[in-house]
């Protein structure tokens, strides 16, 4: 494989890793009832089952509303009516929350490059 192609692949993977870490998710909404909003930066988003929760997001529930969230690496979290909760506090501190395992991707790429080089 040509050195230029190897460099291009390495740069592409580093960009992918950076963008994956910038949007790392910490949980997923499993159930919700009533008015449930997700505050991401200064934007309010209607949250429903399947919505990914990212670091820094807040869940806001209205009157007679609730939401149940599966938090990555922790127990599920239930949020009751009229709440405003940052889920970052429920993330285990000793475990990083990667979006994708880049180690496996890089290892696979290195293996493929080695095999192709030997041919």
VENFENHU-V208429 format. One record per run of one state. SS is the DSSP state (2 for helix, 1 for strand, 0 for the rest). FROM is the first residue (numbers start at 0). TO is the last residue. Records with the same first field share a line. If there is no record, write none. Layout:
SS: FROM-TO + FROM-TO
This chain:
0: 0-1 + 22-23 + 33-34 + 40-41 + 46-50 + 54-56 + 61-64 + 71-75 + 79-82 + 90-100 + 118-118
2: 2-21 + 86-89 + 101-117
1: 24-32 + 35-39 + 42-45 + 51-53 + 57-60 + 65-70 + 76-78 + 83-85
